[in-house]
């Protein structure tokens, strides 16, 4: 089963959200949107996304949704130590 198909197992079915946003919410990732009146935030968010992609999605291999949840929790616990 493809990872995108895992959305069928998730209770988040709101079509207004993209598949990526629904998947992120499904695995417990807090999605943060940029306020429309604050365009200077784009650079900060894009740098965060680039780092997340490089240090998580490209570095890890995932077996299933449960594996993503487990590894993402560990990843964010480690990453958040740098910002607290």
C-alpha positions in Angstrom: 0.0 0.0 0.0 1.3 3.4 -0.9 1.8 6.0 1.9 -0.8 8.3 0.3 -3.3 5.5 0.6 -2.8 5.6 4.3 -5.0 8.7 4.3 -8.0 6.4 4.0 -7.2 5.1 7.5 -7.2 8.7 8.9 -10.2 10.4 10.3 -9.2 13.8 8.7 -11.3 13.9 5.5 -11.7 17.6 5.0 -11.2 18.2 1.3 -10.1 21.8 1.8 -6.7 20.5 3.0 -4.2 19.1 0.5 -3.2 15.4 0.8 0.1 16.5 2.3 -1.5 18.6 5.0 -4.0 15.8 5.8 -1.1 13.2 6.0 0.9 15.6 8.3 -2.1 16.0 10.6 -2.8 12.3 10.5 0.7 11.4 11.7 0.6 14.1 14.4 2.6 16.9 12.8 1.4 20.3 13.7 0.9 22.3 10.5 1.7 26.0 10.8 0.4 28.4 8.1 1.9 31.8 7.4 -0.3 34.8 8.2 -1.3 36.5 5.0 -0.2 39.9 6.4 3.3 38.7 7.2 5.1 37.8 4.0 8.6 38.1 5.7 7.8 34.7 7.4 8.1 32.8 4.1 11.9 32.6 4.3 11.8 31.3 7.9 9.2 28.6 7.1 11.0 27.6 3.8 14.3 27.1 5.7 12.5 25.0 8.3 10.9 22.9 5.6 14.2 22.5 3.8 15.9 21.3 7.0 13.0 19.0 7.8 13.2 17.5 4.3 17.0 17.0 4.5 17.3 15.7 8.0 14.1 13.6 8.1 12.5 12.6 4.8 15.7 12.1 2.9 17.6 10.6 5.8 15.1 8.0 7.0 13.4 5.0 5.5 9.9 4.3 6.5 8.0 1.0 6.6 4.5 2.3 7.3 2.5 5.1 8.9 3.3 3.8 12.4 7.0 3.9 11.6 6.7 7.5 10.4 4.8 8.5 13.6 7.5 6.9 15.8 10.4 8.4 13.9 8.9 11.8 13.6 8.3 12.0 17.3 11.9 11.2 18.0 13.0 13.6 15.4 11.0 16.5 16.8 12.0 15.8 20.4 15.7 16.0 19.2 15.2 19.0 17.0 13.2 21.0 19.6 16.1 20.7 22.1 17.9 23.3 19.9 15.1 25.8 20.2 14.2 25.6 23.8 
